[in-house]
Amino acid sequence: MTATDKPNLAGLSLEKLRTLFVDAGEKPFRAEQVMKWIHQRGVVDIDLMTDISKDLREKLKLSTQISLPEILQDYKSDDGSHKWIVKVASGSNVEMVFIPESGRGTLCISSQAGCSLDCSFCATGKQGFNSNLTVAEIIGQLWWANSKLGCFSGEMERRVSNVVMMGMGEPLLNFDNVMDALNIIMEDCAYGLSKRKVTISTSGVVPAIDRLKDYTDASLAISLHAPNDELRSQIMPINKKYPIAELMRSVKGYMASLSDKRVPVIEYTMIAGVNDHRQHARDLAVLLRELPCKINLIPFNPFSLSDYRRPSDSSISNFRQILQKAGYTVTVRTTRADDIGAACGQLVGDVEDQTRRSSRYKQRATEGKAGGKSFNSTDNLAIAADRV
Ligand code: SF4
């Protein structure tokens, strides 16, 4: 499938599809028909859309396109998870992961090729940044997962019941495209997932969280990873721009705008010797006192270019107990799919880096090894902080 300047029907929200048909002098209900063909039946050949007149199909073929990203590879983990490599128009490859669990199947999708934010515990950040994904490239990941899992053909291996925007990239730095993709994911005549089953995960782009309520009511996860500004700024450079107090204010505002009682998930990647001390847990309990939330602890998943270590089981257990005693609901994320490099924080793809970050990290790693000095991710924080 090639990209052209014609509108891409696969990447249009229902509202935009209706506008397209009305502007062409057609009935707006054609939008629902086309959405069902593409997103519920997996049909991307306009000739096969048989409840649309032949004349209109010819018109659509001349003036529009249906273009999806390409799947380059499908890796299947011993635990049943899949990682798919997706080629996008900018020339980069991004990754998406499907994690089957009892009673649900979660698809973790990417929003950018690379990421500009360079969190020190994240492999994606080390790739530098190439581009925002288009709406069709974001929604195309869900389309392909449904296709590969047999959901369109009825020979269903598993079903995608939940979508998390937790793959490569910071979703709220690709705001407009992510909002349109969320609309399609939650639209009844497309994938029809409920607001509770669709989660945006953000590192804390405060102005974008402030705008969110005007566009969606999806669930929210916050990558917090530290209980105070000093430590958070060290491991997440974005914190220098949007410190914790501003982030908390913004998250509370979004949660208050929702019509039901939902709470955000606070994501906390535990890194041995960095943020896994008992005092960090106590401080976290105090910090979150006024924000009803669930806490998800993620033991760090190692990757090359980082010498961070996973905490011991006893550190994780102690940390969890302190938070539970303080009254929080705490889960510890089970590591899945690390045999295919698809565990949390390990996604790398193949990013045509527009920055010099990836080569700088690789050079530092080589120098560190050559000089017998171990590579320290936090060495790079000063460089990264300048870019946020
Ligand atoms: S954790 Fe998210 S925001 Fe941070 S570098 Fe990785 S992809 Fe970007």
Residues whose N, C-alpha, C, O or C-beta is under 5 A from the ligand:
A	BS01	SF4	C115 L117 D118 C119 C122 T124 G125 G167 M168 G169 E170 S203
